[in-house]
């Protein structure tokens, strides 16, 4: 069965929920600035599930500092270091870059 763009968005939203908000939908809703039920309904059973439309997808991306269209790309199923870094928001990326820069400086001087 081929995954739809809706499936990819939902998987990515779940990935964000688990990795950034420890699975707590209310935390994600607060961070995004939407009612709790708007996030919760993304993960309901198939009969009561709501779509992650363009408006909500862009709102999530903007609120979490993700690139435009991030939710539309398949991120949730990959484990490479580059994908993990790409999944971070801007503040988290800067922190990783600082660590990498420090490591590079340390090993250049050795």
N, C-alpha and C positions, 0 to 999 in steps of 0.2 A: 504494500500500500504506500503510495506516494504521500509525503508530508506536504501539507498546504502552508502558505505563508502564516495563516492563523496558528497552525501547530507550532511553527518555528517561534513565533512571537510568544506563545504561551510557555514553551520550553525555556526560552530565554528569560521570561519574567519569573518563572519558577527558579531558575538558576540564580537570578539576582536575589530573590526572596531568601533562598537558602544560604547563599554566600555572604550577603551583606546585611541581612536582617534576621539571621538565625531562624528562619521559617515563620517569623511573627508578622502576619499580614498587616496588623495595625501599625507596626513600625514603618513598614514600607509605605502604607497609605499616608501616614503623617509626613514622611520624607518627600513624597510626591505631591502632597497637598490635595488629596482627593479623599472622599469618604471611604471608610474601611470596607464597606460592602462593594464598592467599585473594584477594589483589588481582590477581595474574597471571591467574588463571582467569577473571576477568571479561572479559578481552580475548582469550582463546583463540579459535580458529576455532569455528564454530557447533556442531560435534559435541561438543567438550570444554568448552564455555563453561559457566560457573556463573552462576546468577542473582544479582543484587544484591537480596537479600531485605530485608525491613523492618529486621531486626536489624542487618545490615551497613550499610544506608543510614543508619540513625540513629547508628550508631557512627562512621561517617565524618563525618557532620555535626557531631556533638558534638566529636570530636577536632580538627576543623579550624575550629571556631568559627563554623560556618554555622547559619543558622536551621533549626529543625525543619521537615522537609518540603522543604528546598532541593533535594535530589536529584530529587524528584518533579516539579519544575517545569522547563519547557524553557528552559535557560540557554545551552547549548553552541553554539547556532547564531546567537546574536545578537551584534551589535557596538556597540550604543548605549553611550554613556558611562555612563548610569544602570545598565544591565545589567552593565557591567564593574565598576562600583563595588559593585553588589549581590553580585557573585561573590567579592568579597574577604572575608577573615575579619575579625574584629573589630579586631585590631591593625592590619591593613592599612587598614581603613576610617578608623581614628583618624588614621593618618599622612596619608591623602588629605584628611581634614577639616582637619588642621592646615595643609596646603599651601593649601587653598582659603581658609581663614580668613586666612592671611598675605597672600594675593593681594587679598582683599577689603579688608583694612586698608590695604594699599599704595595701592590705587586710590581709596579713600575720602579718603586724605590728599593725593592729587595734585590 
